[in-house]
Structures are given as structure tokens and as C-alpha cells.
Amino acid sequence: MGQVVIGVDPHKRSATIEVIDHRERVLGKGRFGTDSDGYQAMLTAGREHTDRIWAVEGCNGIGRHVAQRLVADGETVLDVPAKLSARARVFSTGQGRKTDPVDAHSVAVVALRTPDLRQVTADDTTVALRLLVDRRDQLGHARTEIISRLHHLLLELIPGGAKKFLSAQQARALLNTVRPRDVVGKTRRWLASELIHELVTIDKKIKVANTELNDLVASTGSRLQQLHGIGPSGAARLIGDIADISRFASRGHFASWNGTAPIDASSGDQNRHRLSRAGNRRINRVLHIMAVVQLRNDTEGRRHYRRKLAEGKTTMEAMRALKRRLSDVAYRQMVADAKRLRTGPGGHVGATLQSSADDPNPKVDTSEKSLPGPVEDQLRAPLLTAS
């Protein structure tokens, strides 16, 4: 019968499948639960076809749990981005109606007709890094919220409040200087004391998370932390979200994917570009932090920023130009790491140039070509003493 494609529309508690052959003839379909019995029934139905490929929608999202179970059972699984299956559904004869059977059919058709879809592999170090750095970011957000609430209470208790950057020890020392006698003041002081206790706990968790990130990043053999402005969280985010740098054909494609390359907005004789708000914003944030740290120190990044200001660019335009350069630096370092380790960062292999963690195609059209002579790699240096 030849090879068949099994399209899977996954949900949390159910999965709908449709089996088609190379001529898009439907050979079977069904709806199964995602518990142990339902999954085994789905697997048995799929294995009735000898030469088969499973196509699962959103293997980095809702489809991950189904895709990883199939991979663990020795099945070949392709990742079908939701954007592609949505386009196939719109152009089908069903007038764009969205049901689970229609979605499963669209997934199968996309897998049949689209070359170079990413083949799903078993979770590896890159997934662990992504989980850990997500946890670290959550702890950071929680700490910021606690500090904000603490500042509000201290402003009511102490004239002028506390300084902007506040540690738990400093907050406790300030709180010990006030002894309110009214019930409102006592309540504020008690709440502030509780927040300080929560801040101490959060700080301990952040310290543990940083240690775990350092150890796991070191185990990948990556040298990203040698770049000035990239710490353990930044390195983990780059490795975790990018996984295999070889899927980007050039540093220009990488810059387009992370949103540091401007978008061509030319028309007629008018040649202009505008800021890209697309791309992976998590990676864009890592590059922004890297740029801010370089501006605080005597680095090539600071000199590049000042050259752009001298050319008449605004501070925002100069910062964007610096982030574009730093994108090239990070790309070059990850390529060097991949060549040195003979695999992708974290040992990840099997990705293609057409696959992407956030977008089905990292080759987004952009007018921004790679800039000549990216900034020099800078080793870590202590911050300059403020005068």
C-alpha cells in the first residue's frame, strides 16, 4: 500500500487521528483518550499500517505529551506547526470549518505535502534547560512583585520609603527602626515583616536555581557565558529555545528569527525599514540584557553604540543596532560550539534548517543582511566603579 501518514489533532484528554495514503485517500480515523488505555488503542490502530509516519500538531506545545510517548515507543513522528495546519484547513473544501476530524485531516495533509518538517526526538538536555530557565524567570517575577509590595508598605511606615534596590536584610533593618502604636501601623508592619520572610525564601530558591542552571549549562560544553553580558539564565535560554543552531542558514536568518533585524518597509523610491516586533521575544530579551551590560562597561559594544550616536542616530536606534550586532556574536559562538562538539548545543541533533521553536520557518524574509565585522567577543569583567 505504500507509506501512510497518520495525522493527530491532540488535546489534553483526547486525540483524534486520520490515516491517509500518498494520494490523500482516507484509510481510517478515530478518537481516542490520552490515558493509558486510550493511548494503547490509538497505537494499535496506527500499527495496523506497516509503513507509517505519525504527524502531530504542536509538538512543542499541547502535542508534546502525545509525541513524546510515540517517540518512546519507537514511532517516527513529525512536528506539524499549527500555522501550517490552519492554512491547509482554510484552503480545504470544508470552508474552513474547525472540528477535530478536520484538524486531523489538515495535519496529515501538511505532513504529506510539506518537505523537511522537523522530526521529533526524545527530550534531552535542551528541554531540561528550558524548564529550569522558565522556573528561574518565574522566581524573578515573584521577587519583583514582593519588592514592589514591600516598597509600598515601607513608604507608609517610613518617611521617604526605602531605596530602589532593596535586599531582605536592608528591609528588615529599616523595619526595626519603626514601632507604630496604632492598629493600622501595626498591621502594615506585620505585613511588611511577612513579605520580608517571603523575600528571604525566594532569594534562597533563586540561588539554588542559579546553581542548577550553571551546572546544566556547563554540562553542555557551551561557551556562551564567556560572552560579556550573558549569564547562566541567558545561556540556558539561548540553548534551550534554539536547541540546534544549524537550522539557521546564516546569522541574518537568526537575527530575523529573534526580532533584531529590521523589516523592509520600502515603497517606490522611498527606502526605509521599521522595527520588527515579531520573532522569539525571550531570545530578544536576552540580547537586550546583553546590550545593557555591555553599555555599562568599556566594551566594543559600548564603542559601537557611541559610533551610532555620532552618526546622528537616536538612543533607541543605536540600541537596536547594537542588539543586531550582538545577535551575530551569539550566533557565531553557538556555531563554534556546535562545530567543536560535533552536535548541536546540548547534544541535540536531527533538526533541519526549516524547523523552528516558535515559527515553522526561520527563513523569514528580511532586508537586514549580516553586518560586517561583528563586535569582538568580550570576556566577563567587573563593573566599573561609579564616580
Phi, psi and chi 1 to 4 in degrees:
 res  aa     phi    psi   chi1   chi2   chi3   chi4
   1 MET       -  -16.0  -66.3  179.1   61.3      -
   2 GLY    84.5 -179.7      -      -      -      -
   3 GLN   -72.6  142.2 -170.3  176.7   67.3      -
   4 VAL  -119.0  155.9  -59.1      -      -      -
   5 VAL  -115.9  129.9  177.2      -      -      -
   6 ILE  -106.9  104.1  -53.9  173.8      -      -
   7 GLY   -80.7  135.1      -      -      -      -
   8 VAL  -124.3  122.7 -178.0      -      -      -
   9 ASP  -102.2  101.4  177.2   42.0      -      -
  10 PRO   -89.7  148.4   32.8  -31.9      -      -
  11 HIS  -135.3  179.5  -65.3  -82.5      -      -
  12 LYS   -64.6  -44.1 -177.4  178.3  180.0  179.4
  13 ARG  -112.7   -1.9  -56.9 -174.0 -174.7  -81.8
  14 SER  -150.1  163.5   67.8      -      -      -
  15 ALA  -145.1  130.6      -      -      -      -
  16 THR  -106.8  132.6  -57.8      -      -      -
  17 ILE  -121.8  155.3   70.0  170.3      -      -
  18 GLU  -143.3  133.6  179.8  170.0  -68.0      -
  19 VAL  -106.1  125.5 -174.2      -      -      -
  20 ILE  -129.1  156.1   64.0  174.5      -      -
  21 ASP   -97.9 -171.1   62.5   10.1      -      -
  22 HIS   -68.8  -12.3   65.7  -75.1      -      -
  23 ARG  -102.9   12.2  -65.6 -176.8  179.6  178.7
  24 GLU    66.3   22.4  -64.3 -173.6   20.7      -
  25 ARG   -80.0  133.9  -67.9  179.5  -61.6 -170.3
  26 VAL   -77.8  124.3  178.8      -      -      -
  27 LEU  -104.8  -16.9  -55.6  178.8      -      -
  28 GLY   178.4  161.6      -      -      -      -
  29 LYS  -159.2  165.8   59.1  178.6   64.2  177.6
  30 GLY   175.1  166.1      -      -      -      -
  31 ARG  -124.4  130.8  179.9 -175.5  177.2   88.7
  32 PHE  -132.7  153.2  -56.0   88.9      -      -
  33 GLY   -76.9  162.8      -      -      -      -
  34 THR  -101.0    8.1   54.6      -      -      -
  35 ASP   -74.7 -178.7   56.1    4.0      -      -
  36 SER   -60.8  -45.1  -62.1      -      -      -
  37 ASP   -67.2  -44.2  -66.1  -22.4      -      -
  38 GLY   -64.3  -41.4      -      -      -      -
  39 TYR   -64.0  -42.8  170.0   75.3      -      -
  40 GLN   -63.4  -37.1  -73.2  -60.1  -34.3      -
  41 ALA   -65.2  -40.7      -      -      -      -
  42 MET   -64.2  -43.2 -177.5 -176.9   73.0      -
  43 LEU   -63.4  -40.4 -171.1   61.1      -      -
  44 THR   -64.3  -41.7  -59.3      -      -      -
  45 ALA   -63.6  -38.4      -      -      -      -
  46 GLY   -70.8  -35.8      -      -      -      -
  47 ARG   -76.3   -0.8  -75.1  178.8  172.5  174.0
  48 GLU   -67.4  -17.4  -67.1  178.4   -1.0      -
  49 HIS  -107.6  120.5  -52.6  -84.2      -      -
  50 THR   -67.8  -54.5  -55.4      -      -      -
  51 ASP   -94.3   94.7 -168.4    6.5      -      -
  52 ARG  -133.5  154.0   62.9 -172.3  175.4  -85.5
  53 ILE  -134.8  132.2  -70.0  179.7      -      -
  54 TRP   -90.6  135.7  -63.9   79.1      -      -
  55 ALA  -121.1  114.6      -      -      -      -
  56 VAL  -114.4  133.1 -179.0      -      -      -
  57 GLU   -79.6  132.2 -177.2 -178.0   48.8      -
  58 GLY    65.6   58.0      -      -      -      -
  59 CYS   -72.8   -9.8  -68.7      -      -      -
  60 ASN   -98.1    2.2  -76.3  -32.7      -      -
  61 GLY  -130.4 -119.7      -      -      -      -
  62 ILE   -66.1  -22.8 -170.4   61.0      -      -
  63 GLY   -87.4   -0.1      -      -      -      -
  64 ARG   -61.6  -44.0  175.3 -175.7  -68.6  -83.0
  65 HIS   -64.8  -36.4   67.2  107.8      -      -
  66 VAL   -73.7  -44.4  173.0      -      -      -
  67 ALA   -62.1  -42.5      -      -      -      -
  68 GLN   -68.3  -33.7  -73.3  -62.7  -37.7      -
  69 ARG   -67.7  -38.8  -68.1  164.4   78.1 -179.9
  70 LEU   -66.0  -43.2  -70.4  169.4      -      -
  71 VAL   -61.8  -41.5  170.2      -      -      -
  72 ALA   -63.1  -26.2      -      -      -      -
  73 ASP   -91.5   12.3  -75.0  -33.7      -      -
  74 GLY    84.2   14.0      -      -      -      -
  75 GLU   -87.8  152.9  -60.6  -65.5  -44.8      -
  76 THR   -89.3  122.4  -58.9      -      -      -
  77 VAL  -126.1  132.2 -177.6      -      -      -
  78 LEU  -107.8  143.4  -61.8 -180.0      -      -
  79 ASP   -92.6  117.7  179.0   15.5      -      -
  80 VAL  -104.3  112.0  176.7      -      -      -
  81 PRO   -61.8  144.3  -22.5   33.8      -      -
  82 ALA   -61.2  -31.1      -      -      -      -
  83 LYS   -62.7  -41.2  -70.8 -178.2 -179.8  179.5
  84 LEU   -69.5  -41.5  -65.6 -174.8      -      -
  85 SER   -67.3  -32.9   59.2      -      -      -
  86 ALA   -65.7  -39.8      -      -      -      -
  87 ARG   -64.7  -42.0  -68.2  170.2 -171.2  166.7
  88 ALA   -62.9  -36.9      -      -      -      -
  89 ARG   -67.4  -40.0 -175.3  177.9   65.6 -109.7
  90 VAL   -63.8  -38.3  168.1      -      -      -
  91 PHE   -90.5    7.0  -71.8  105.1      -      -
  92 SER   -80.1  173.5   68.2      -      -      -
  93 THR   -81.5   -0.9   57.6      -      -      -
  94 GLY   -86.7   12.1      -      -      -      -
  95 GLN    57.3   33.9  -70.6  148.5   -2.6      -
  96 GLY    75.6   12.8      -      -      -      -
  97 ARG   -64.5  138.4  -66.4 -170.4 -177.6   93.0
  98 LYS  -109.7  103.9 -176.2  171.4  174.4   27.4
  99 THR  -131.3  165.9   63.3      -      -      -
 100 ASP   -61.4  -45.0  -70.4  -11.9      -      -
 101 PRO   -61.9  -38.3  -24.6   35.2      -      -
 102 VAL   -65.8  -41.7  169.0      -      -      -
 103 ASP   -63.3  -42.5  -75.0  -14.1      -      -
 104 ALA   -62.5  -39.2      -      -      -      -
 105 HIS   -65.0  -42.4  178.1   75.8      -      -
 106 SER   -63.1  -40.4  -59.3      -      -      -
 107 VAL   -62.3  -44.0  170.5      -      -      -
 108 ALA   -64.9  -41.2      -      -      -      -
 109 VAL   -64.8  -42.9  169.9      -      -      -
 110 VAL   -60.2  -45.5  168.6      -      -      -
 111 ALA   -63.6  -34.1      -      -      -      -
 112 LEU   -72.3  -37.7 -178.3   66.0      -      -
 113 ARG  -102.0   -8.8  -59.5  -57.7  179.9 -169.0
 114 THR  -106.2  119.6  -54.0      -      -      -
 115 PRO   -78.9  157.9   29.2  -34.0      -      -
 116 ASP    64.0   30.5  -60.3  -38.2      -      -
 117 LEU   -67.8  151.0  -72.5  174.5      -      -
 118 ARG   -70.5  129.0 -178.8  177.3   72.1   89.2
 119 GLN   -84.2  131.4 -178.0  173.7  -23.1      -
 120 VAL   -75.7  134.5  180.0      -      -      -
 121 THR  -117.2  166.8   57.4      -      -      -
 122 ALA   -63.8  146.7      -      -      -      -
 123 ASP   -55.3  138.5  -75.1  -15.2      -      -
 124 ASP  -132.8 -158.3   58.5    3.1      -      -
 125 THR   -60.8  -33.6  -53.2      -      -      -
 126 THR   -62.9  -35.9   58.9      -      -      -
 127 VAL   -68.0  -41.7  178.4      -      -      -
 128 ALA   -61.1  -40.8      -      -      -      -
 129 LEU   -63.3  -42.2  -79.7  170.5      -      -
 130 ARG   -63.7  -40.1 -170.1  157.9   57.6 -115.9
 131 LEU   -64.3  -43.6  -67.8  172.3      -      -
 132 LEU   -68.0  -41.0  -77.1  178.3      -      -
 133 VAL   -72.4  -30.1   76.6      -      -      -
 134 ASP   -63.4  -42.3  -74.4  -16.4      -      -
 135 ARG   -63.1  -41.5  168.5   63.6  172.7  165.4
 136 ARG   -63.2  -40.6  174.8   60.9 -180.0   82.2
 137 ASP   -64.7  -39.7  -72.4  -13.7      -      -
 138 GLN   -62.8  -40.5  -68.9  168.4    1.0      -
 139 LEU   -64.7  -39.0  -69.5  172.9      -      -
 140 GLY   -62.6  -42.9      -      -      -      -
 141 HIS   -64.0  -40.8  -64.8  -36.6      -      -
 142 ALA   -63.4  -39.7      -      -      -      -
 143 ARG   -65.3  -41.8 -171.3 -176.8 -168.4  -80.8
 144 THR   -61.7  -40.1  -60.1      -      -      -
 145 GLU   -65.4  -42.2 -178.8 -178.4   -5.8      -
 146 ILE   -64.4  -44.1  -69.8  173.9      -      -
 147 ILE   -61.0  -40.1  -72.2  -68.7      -      -
 148 SER   -63.2  -45.2  177.1      -      -      -
 149 ARG   -66.5  -36.4  -68.3  160.1   58.7 -168.0
 150 LEU   -66.4  -41.4 -173.1   57.0      -      -
 151 HIS   -59.2  -41.0  -90.5  -68.6      -      -
 152 HIS   -63.2  -42.9 -179.5   74.4      -      -
 153 LEU   -68.8  -41.7  -70.5  172.1      -      -
 154 LEU   -65.8  -30.8  -69.7  177.2      -      -
 155 LEU   -64.8  -32.9 -177.9   60.9      -      -
 156 GLU   -77.9  -24.6  -60.3  -70.5  -18.8      -
 157 LEU   -94.4  -32.6  -67.9  168.8      -      -
 158 ILE  -123.7  128.2  -57.5  171.7      -      -
 159 PRO   -57.3  126.0  -24.1   33.9      -      -
 160 GLY    86.3  -11.6      -      -      -      -
 161 GLY    69.6 -157.0      -      -      -      -
 162 ALA  -110.2  166.8      -      -      -      -
 163 LYS   -69.4  165.4   65.3  177.4 -175.3  178.1
 164 LYS   -63.5  -52.5 -178.3  176.7 -179.1 -179.2
 165 PHE   -91.4  110.1  -60.2  103.1      -      -
 166 LEU  -125.6  129.6 -171.1   65.3      -      -
 167 SER   -98.0  168.5   66.9      -      -      -
 168 ALA   -64.4  -39.8      -      -      -      -
 169 GLN   -65.0  -41.8  -67.4   77.3   10.0      -
 170 GLN   -66.3  -40.2  -67.7  167.3  -20.5      -
 171 ALA   -65.2  -39.9      -      -      -      -
 172 ARG   -66.0  -38.7 -176.7  174.9  -74.4  111.0
 173 ALA   -63.9  -39.6      -      -      -      -
 174 LEU   -66.9  -40.9  -75.1  174.0      -      -
 175 LEU   -66.0  -30.1 -164.9   61.5      -      -
 176 ASN   -70.2  -14.2  -71.3  -24.5      -      -
 177 THR   -85.2   -8.5   61.9      -      -      -
 178 VAL  -116.0  140.2  -64.9      -      -      -
 179 ARG  -136.4   76.8  -70.8  -71.0 -172.7  -90.3
 180 PRO   -66.1  150.2   23.5  -32.3      -      -
 181 ARG  -109.5  -20.9  -63.2 -177.3  178.1 -180.0
 182 ASP   -83.5  160.7   59.8  -61.6      -      -
 183 VAL   -66.7  -34.1   63.7      -      -      -
 184 VAL   -67.9  -45.1  175.8      -      -      -
 185 GLY   -63.3  -41.1      -      -      -      -
 186 LYS   -63.1  -38.8  -70.6  179.6  179.2  179.1
 187 THR   -65.4  -42.9  -57.8      -      -      -
 188 ARG   -61.9  -42.9  -72.3 -165.0  178.2  110.0
 189 ARG   -64.5  -39.7 -170.2 -179.4 -172.4  -77.9
 190 TRP   -64.8  -42.9  176.6   78.1      -      -
 191 LEU   -64.3  -39.3  -70.5  175.1      -      -
 192 ALA   -63.9  -39.2      -      -      -      -
 193 SER   -63.4  -40.0  178.4      -      -      -
 194 GLU   -63.7  -41.7  -71.3  -67.3  -55.9      -
 195 LEU   -64.6  -37.7  -71.6  176.1      -      -
 196 ILE   -63.3  -41.1  -67.2  172.6      -      -
 197 HIS   -62.2  -42.8  178.2   71.2      -      -
 198 GLU   -63.8  -36.5  -66.6  178.0   16.5      -
 199 LEU   -65.1  -40.7 -176.4   59.4      -      -
 200 VAL   -60.8  -43.0  170.8      -      -      -
 201 THR   -64.3  -43.8  -56.8      -      -      -
 202 ILE   -62.9  -41.9  -73.0  -72.2      -      -
 203 ASP   -61.5  -38.3  -74.4  -18.7      -      -
 204 LYS   -65.2  -41.9  -70.2  179.8 -179.9  178.3
 205 LYS   -65.7  -38.2  -68.5 -178.9  178.2  179.8
 206 ILE   -64.4  -40.5  -71.4  176.1      -      -
 207 LYS   -62.0  -43.0 -174.4  176.8 -179.8  179.5
 208 VAL   -65.2  -42.7  172.0      -      -      -
 209 ALA   -62.7  -40.3      -      -      -      -
 210 ASN   -63.7  -39.7  -73.3  -20.9      -      -
 211 THR   -64.1  -43.7  -59.0      -      -      -
 212 GLU   -64.2  -40.8  -68.3  175.7  -13.7      -
 213 LEU   -63.8  -44.3  -80.0  175.2      -      -
 214 ASN   -57.5  -46.3  -96.7  -41.4      -      -
 215 ASP   -65.2  -42.4  -65.8  -18.3      -      -
 216 LEU   -71.7  -38.6 -162.8   53.7      -      -
 217 VAL   -64.0  -40.9  169.4      -      -      -
 218 ALA   -62.4  -34.5      -      -      -      -
 219 SER   -68.2  -21.0   70.6      -      -      -
 220 THR   -79.4  -16.0   66.5      -      -      -
 221 GLY    80.2    9.7      -      -      -      -
 222 SER   -72.1  145.9  171.5      -      -      -
 223 ARG  -111.1   22.4  -63.4  179.5  178.6  176.4
 224 LEU   -61.9  -32.6  -80.3  169.7      -      -
 225 GLN   -70.1   -9.5  -68.6 -168.1   71.8      -
 226 GLN   -75.3  -16.9  -66.4 -178.1    3.3      -
 227 LEU   -76.0  136.3  -59.0 -179.7      -      -
 228 HIS   -67.1  121.0 -165.3   97.2      -      -
 229 GLY   104.6   -0.9      -      -      -      -
 230 ILE  -113.8  116.6  -66.3 -175.1      -      -
 231 GLY  -100.9 -166.9      -      -      -      -
 232 PRO   -62.2  -38.8   18.0  -30.7      -      -
 233 SER   -67.2  -43.1  -66.5      -      -      -
 234 GLY   -64.0  -43.5      -      -      -      -
 235 ALA   -64.1  -42.5      -      -      -      -
 236 ALA   -64.3  -38.4      -      -      -      -
 237 ARG   -65.4  -43.1  177.9   61.0   71.7 -168.6
 238 LEU   -62.4  -48.6  -74.2  166.0      -      -
 239 ILE   -68.2  -42.3  -60.5  171.3      -      -
 240 GLY   -67.8  -43.1      -      -      -      -
 241 ASP   -80.3  -32.4  -80.9   23.5      -      -
 242 ILE   -87.1  -40.5  -64.8  169.5      -      -
 243 ALA    65.1  -76.0      -      -      -      -
 244 ASP  -119.0  107.6 -173.5    5.2      -      -
 245 ILE   -67.7  -20.0 -166.6   64.5      -      -
 246 SER   -68.1  -12.5   65.6      -      -      -
 247 ARG   -74.3   -8.8   61.0 -166.1  176.7   91.6
 248 PHE  -100.6  119.8  -61.3  104.3      -      -
 249 ALA   -66.9  -27.9      -      -      -      -
 250 SER  -154.0  170.0   69.1      -      -      -
 251 ARG   -68.4  -23.8   57.3 -171.5 -177.9 -176.5
 252 GLY   -67.0  -41.6      -      -      -      -
 253 HIS   -64.2  -39.8  -68.9  144.2      -      -
 254 PHE   -63.3  -42.7  176.6   63.0      -      -
 255 ALA   -64.4  -36.6      -      -      -      -
 256 SER   -66.5  -38.8  177.5      -      -      -
 257 TRP   -68.3  -35.9  176.6   76.8      -      -
 258 ASN   -92.3    1.2   61.9   44.2      -      -
 259 GLY    83.6   12.5      -      -      -      -
 260 THR   -91.7  -11.0   56.7      -      -      -
 261 ALA   -90.6  132.4      -      -      -      -
 262 PRO   -69.9  161.6   25.2  -33.3      -      -
 263 ILE  -102.4  135.0  -62.4  175.6      -      -
 264 ASP   -67.3  123.8 -169.8   -1.5      -      -
 265 ALA  -127.5   34.9      -      -      -      -
 266 SER   -78.0  152.8  -57.6      -      -      -
 267 SER  -152.4  122.6  178.3      -      -      -
 268 GLY    62.0 -128.1      -      -      -      -
 269 ASP   -83.4   -6.2  -64.5  -27.6      -      -
 270 GLN   -88.2  121.0 -172.1  179.7   42.4      -
 271 ASN  -112.7  109.4 -175.4   18.6      -      -
 272 ARG  -149.1  165.2   63.2 -172.2 -179.3   89.8
 273 HIS  -133.3  156.8  -58.3   82.0      -      -
 274 ARG  -128.7  164.1   63.3  179.3  178.3   83.6
 275 LEU   -67.5  135.1  173.2   66.4      -      -
 276 SER   -87.2  125.7  171.7      -      -      -
 277 ARG  -107.1   12.2  -60.3 -169.6 -178.7  -81.9
 278 ALA   -95.5 -168.4      -      -      -      -
 279 GLY    87.4  179.0      -      -      -      -
 280 ASN   -77.3  107.0 -171.8  -49.5      -      -
 281 ARG   -73.7  -22.1  -53.6  -46.0  -63.0  177.9
 282 ARG   -68.5  -43.5  -64.1 -176.2  -63.9  -89.1
 283 ILE   -67.4  -37.8  -59.8  -61.8      -      -
 284 ASN   -60.4  -38.2 -166.6  -75.0      -      -
 285 ARG   -66.8  -39.2  179.2  174.5  177.8  -89.9
 286 VAL   -60.6  -43.3  170.3      -      -      -
 287 LEU   -68.0  -33.2  -64.1  173.8      -      -
 288 HIS   -66.5  -44.7 -178.6   82.0      -      -
 289 ILE   -61.9  -40.7  -66.5  173.5      -      -
 290 MET   -59.6  -42.0 -174.7 -179.0 -179.9      -
 291 ALA   -65.4  -42.7      -      -      -      -
 292 VAL   -61.8  -43.0  170.6      -      -      -
 293 VAL   -65.4  -39.3  173.5      -      -      -
 294 GLN   -66.3  -34.0  -69.9 -140.3    1.8      -
 295 LEU   -67.9  -24.3  -70.1 -179.6      -      -
 296 ARG   -79.3  -11.7  -68.4  175.2  179.4  173.9
 297 ASN  -126.5  165.4  -62.4  -91.1      -      -
 298 ASP   -80.6   87.1 -175.0   16.1      -      -
 299 THR  -126.6  169.5   61.5      -      -      -
 300 GLU   -64.1  -30.3 -178.0   59.6   30.1      -
 301 GLY   -62.5  -42.0      -      -      -      -
 302 ARG   -64.9  -40.9  177.9 -162.4  -85.7 -175.0
 303 ARG   -65.1  -39.0  -70.7 -172.6  -76.7  -85.9
 304 HIS   -63.9  -40.9  175.9   76.6      -      -
 305 TYR   -61.4  -43.9  175.9   82.2      -      -
 306 ARG   -69.5  -32.4  -71.2  176.8  174.5  174.4
 307 ARG   -63.3  -39.5  -75.6 -164.5  -62.0  -91.0
 308 LYS   -66.9  -37.8  -68.1  -60.1  177.6 -179.8
 309 LEU   -64.2  -39.5  -67.5  178.9      -      -
 310 ALA   -65.6  -26.1      -      -      -      -
 311 GLU   -78.3   -3.5  -67.8  172.8    5.0      -
 312 GLY   101.2    5.2      -      -      -      -
 313 LYS   -76.8  153.4  -66.4 -173.8  178.4  -63.7
 314 THR   -75.3  169.8   64.2      -      -      -
 315 THR   -62.2  -38.1   55.3      -      -      -
 316 MET   -67.2  -42.0  -68.3  -63.4  -66.0      -
 317 GLU   -65.5  -39.0  -69.6  171.3  -21.6      -
 318 ALA   -66.0  -37.9      -      -      -      -
 319 MET   -64.6  -40.9  174.4   60.9   82.5      -
 320 ARG   -64.1  -39.3  -67.4  168.1 -168.0  163.4
 321 ALA   -64.3  -39.3      -      -      -      -
 322 LEU   -65.3  -43.7  175.4   57.2      -      -
 323 LYS   -61.9  -35.7  -72.6  170.8   63.2  175.7
 324 ARG   -63.7  -41.4  176.9   63.7 -176.3   85.6
 325 ARG   -65.5  -43.2  -76.6  -65.3 -175.4   93.0
 326 LEU   -67.6  -27.6  -65.2  179.3      -      -
 327 SER   -60.8  -41.0  172.4      -      -      -
 328 ASP   -64.2  -39.2  -71.9   -9.1      -      -
 329 VAL   -63.8  -47.1  172.3      -      -      -
 330 ALA   -63.5  -40.8      -      -      -      -
 331 TYR   -62.1  -45.3  174.7   81.8      -      -
 332 ARG   -63.7  -39.0 -175.5  173.2   60.9 -176.2
 333 GLN   -67.6  -40.1 -177.2   60.8   57.0      -
 334 MET   -69.0  -35.6  -65.3 -167.6   73.3      -
 335 VAL   -65.0  -42.7  168.5      -      -      -
 336 ALA   -63.3  -40.1      -      -      -      -
 337 ASP   -63.7  -42.1  -72.4  -18.4      -      -
 338 ALA   -64.5  -40.4      -      -      -      -
 339 LYS   -66.3  -38.9  -71.3 -179.4  178.7  178.4
 340 ARG   -68.9  -35.2 -179.4  169.7   50.4   84.3
 341 LEU   -92.8   -7.9  -60.8  172.7      -      -
 342 ARG    64.5    8.8  -65.0 -173.6  177.8 -179.5
 343 THR  -141.0  177.6   63.0      -      -      -
 344 GLY   -70.1  166.1      -      -      -      -
 345 PRO   -55.8  133.8  -24.6   33.5      -      -
 346 GLY    80.4    7.3      -      -      -      -
 347 GLY    80.1   11.6      -      -      -      -
 348 HIS   -79.6  129.5 -175.1   82.8      -      -
 349 VAL  -132.8  165.5  -65.3      -      -      -
 350 GLY   100.6   -7.5      -      -      -      -
 351 ALA   -77.3  161.7      -      -      -      -
 352 THR  -118.8  172.1   67.1      -      -      -
 353 LEU   -70.9  -16.3  -66.1  178.6      -      -
 354 GLN   -95.0   -4.6  -77.9   73.2   29.2      -
 355 SER   -91.9  158.6   64.5      -      -      -
 356 SER  -156.9  147.9  172.5      -      -      -
 357 ALA   -70.9  -35.2      -      -      -      -
 358 ASP  -115.0  -15.6  -84.9    2.6      -      -
 359 ASP  -140.0  142.8 -165.8  -84.9      -      -
 360 PRO   -65.8  -18.0   20.5  -32.1      -      -
 361 ASN  -143.1  107.5 -176.9    9.0      -      -
 362 PRO   -71.4   -9.5   25.9  -32.9      -      -
 363 LYS   -82.4   54.3  -64.0 -177.6  178.3  179.4
 364 VAL   -69.8  134.4 -178.2      -      -      -
 365 ASP   -63.5  133.3 -175.4   28.2      -      -
 366 THR  -149.5  147.3  173.1      -      -      -
 367 SER   -84.2  -11.1   62.2      -      -      -
 368 GLU   -81.4  111.2 -179.7   64.8   22.9      -
 369 LYS   -92.7  158.8  -63.7 -178.0  179.2  179.7
 370 SER   -57.8  132.0  -61.5      -      -      -
 371 LEU   -76.2  145.5  -60.1  175.2      -      -
 372 PRO   -70.4  142.3   26.7  -34.3      -      -
 373 GLY    57.6   70.5      -      -      -      -
 374 PRO   -60.5  161.5   22.4  -31.4      -      -
 375 VAL   -61.5  154.5  -63.2      -      -      -
 376 GLU   -70.3  145.2  -63.6  -67.6  -28.0      -
 377 ASP   -64.9  130.6  -63.3   -8.2      -      -
 378 GLN  -114.2  127.9  -63.7  -71.4  -29.0      -
 379 LEU   -73.2  161.8  -62.3  178.6      -      -
 380 ARG   -62.4  143.9  -71.1 -176.4  171.2  -82.3
 381 ALA  -142.4  150.6      -      -      -      -
 382 PRO   -67.0  150.6   23.3  -32.8      -      -
 383 LEU   -63.8  145.1  -63.6  177.9      -      -
 384 LEU   -67.9  143.5  -65.1  179.3      -      -
 385 THR   -70.7  127.0  -56.5      -      -      -
 386 ALA   -67.5  137.5      -      -      -      -
 387 SER   -88.7      -   56.4      -      -      -
